[in-house]
Amino acid sequence: MSDLQEQFEAATQAATNLPTRPNNDTMLLLYALYKQAQTGDAGDKRPGAFDIVGRAKYDAWVALRGMPRDQAMQRYVELVEQLQG
């Protein structure tokens, strides 16, 4: 397992225990970076109009389309470290 992968896994655990809950935009960015790092680019099926939260998550993830997984992992780790203070 690579050092970045270990840091990413530690950051995913740390993200569940942040001292304060981040604002919605930051939560969406965390979600999108996590999905990009784990899955890669978002699929083509956007959630329906009545699934407001699902659409927001999908749109945040699509905004990262083309970002390499390693870069998404690194940005996720950095963001969690920043949120920890």
N, C-alpha and C positions, 0 to 999 in steps of 0.2 A: 504494500500500500504506500502510495506516495505521501510525502510530507504535506502537500496541499490538501490531499484527500483527508488526512488525519485532522488538519486544521479545520476543514469544512465540517466534518462530522462533529468536532468539538463545538464549533460555532452553532450548529443546528441545535445542540443540547443547550447551549448558553442562551440562545434566542428564546427559549421557553421560560427562562428565569430572569428576564430583564428587570431592572429595578422599577421602571415605569413602562406602561404600555405606550409604544410609539403611535404617532398620529396615523391616520388612514393611508396617506400617501406613502409613508415609510413602510407600513405593513404591506401595501401592494408591491412595493419595490422588493422587500424581503421575499415575498411569495414568488414574484417573477424571477428573481435571481436564483432562488432555490429550484424552481421548475426548469429553468434553462440549464442549470448545472446538472440536474438529475436526468432530464429527459431530452434536452436539446430544444430545437425550435417547436413552437406551438403548432398544433394541427390546424386544419382549415375550418373546422366547425366552431363557429362562434355561438355561445349560448343565446337562447331566445330573449326577446325584449323584456319579458317579465322576470327574468333572472338577473336582476340588477347587479348583485354581488358577483355572480359568475361572469357577467360581461366585463365588469371592472377588472377582475382578476385576469381574464383572458386578454383584455386589451393591454394590461401592464406587461404580460408575458410576451405578447406579439411585438411590443415595442423593442424587445431585446432580440428579435429574430436576427440570426446571423452571428450573434456573439458566441465565441468559442466557449465550450464548457469550462475550461480552466480559468478563463477570464471571469466568467460568472461566479465560479467558486471563490476566486480571489476577492472580487467585489463584495460578495456575501460576507466573507470573513471580516473584511475591513469595516463593513457597515455594522455588523454585530459588535465588533470591538469598540467602534465609535459610540454605539448606543449604551454599552456597558459603562462608559465614562472613563 
